[in-house]
Amino acid sequence: MMSAMKNTSIIISDELGAFIEREVASGRYASASEVVRDSLRLLERRALEREQLRTAILAGEESGPAEPFDMDEFLTELRGEAPKRA
């Protein structure tokens, strides 16, 4: 189900206008509106991913100081070559 559409007028640079025209001419999009809608969806997704990353960073910072990490020990345990810890 498609949500209601709003008709909005925007002013863009010649470069962006040419990009939109190329995208439509390529056949990837049927109209300039489709190019703009898809671009805004990508921008929205990028903003959401950035917010999720900020949340993860904050959670990491609030989890306390890092503990020493031994990569060789980790890989050995991962391969099952060392006895499991109790």
N, C-alpha and C positions, 0 to 999 in steps of 0.2 A: 504494500500500500504506500503510495507516494504522498509525502506531506505537502501541505499547501505551499505554493510558490509565491515569492515576493519579487516584483519587478523593481530593480534598483539600477540606477545609472552610475557609472564609474568613469573616471578619467585615468588612462594609462599612458605610459611612455610609448613612443614609436616602436622601440625595441620589443616591448611586451606585446604590442598590437601585432607586430610582424610574427612573433612567436605563435600567438593564437591563430593567425591566418595559416601558418605552416602546419600546425597541428590539425586544423580542419581540412586543409588541402591534402594532407597525408591520408585522410580517411579514418584516422583513429577516433575522431570526434565528428559528430554531425553538425555541430554549431559552436559558436564562440561561447555560448552559455554553458555548454557541456564542459568545455575546457576550463572555464572559471570555476564551475561547481567541483570538478575533479581536483583542481588545484587547491580549493578551499578545504576539501576533505583531507587532502594530504597535509595541509597546514594544521588542521585540527588534530590529526593523528600525531603529528610531530609535537604539538604542544602537550598532548596527553602523555606521550612517552617522556618528554622532558620533565613533567610534573611527577611521573612515577619514578624517574631516576632521582629527582630531588628527595622524594620521600624515602627511597632506599638508602641514599647517602645519609640522610638525617638519622634513620634507624641504625645504620652502621656506626655513626658517630656516638649515638646514645648508648650503644651496646658495651661501651667501655674500651679500655686499651687492648690493642692486639697482643696475642700471645706468640711466643717464639714458634716458628714453623720449620720443620725439617722435611724438605721435599723428598729426600732419599727414604726416610722412614715412612712417609706417607705412601710413596709408590710401592715400597715393600709390603706394607699392610694391604694396599689395594690389590696387589697380585696374590695375596694370601700366602706369602712366603714367611710371615712371622706369626707366632702364636697370638691369638686374639686376646685382648685385654679383658680382665674380669670386670 
